[in-house]
Amino acid sequence: MTSPSGEVPELPPALAARPHDARRGLPIPAVNIHPNPTGDGSHADFTTINTTTSTRLAIERRCSLCGEPMGYWVAFLGGPRAAELMRYADPPGHPDCMTAALSLCPHIALGRHRRARADRPGAGIIPPGSHGDKSDRYLLGITRAYRTRFIPEHGFTVYLPAPFKTVHAYAYGPNGLLRPVANTR
């Protein structure tokens, strides 16, 4: 298995134990498993988060990527605006799993990678209030606590972390790959 950057990343054991996508060789995050429309079985869709699953996992304090219980620390991954507002559209996960996502997820790892066009089947939907533009950098914030807030009129959950104890910053280098930035706290 290789990441979009061509490297073979070290995977946290619980993430490595997940089912893998046959085409890409990547572990399938728990929030990317969706029921088939026919009602028989399920399928993986990397472009869309299963909001029912993500909300349940967050309420149960389970990692959105590997599905296993989270310990003392939890991580949130998003752009600078999400960190400024302390309001995330994506659910939390283990710090190690979220760090792995930085190199495994093509949308995050590659600066020029774009989401599927909205008119393509299975392309997912942009959460209400999101602009859909890709950030030029990502922040991985680590905290102890968070709250979930379901917004019924949109059928969407937002995740509200407590103040971060640690923040790791990542930006795209000249080669278009995400890399750590020195201004980490």
Secondary structure, DSSP 8 states (H G I E B T S, - for coil): ---TTS------HHHHTS-B-TTT--B--GGGEEE-TTSSSEEE-TTS--HHHHHHHHHTTB-TTT-SB--S-EEEEE-HHHHHHT-BSS--B-HHHHHHHHHH-HHHHBTT-----TTSTT-----TT------SEEEEEEES-EEEEEETTTTEEEEEE---SEEEEEEE-TTSBEEE-S---
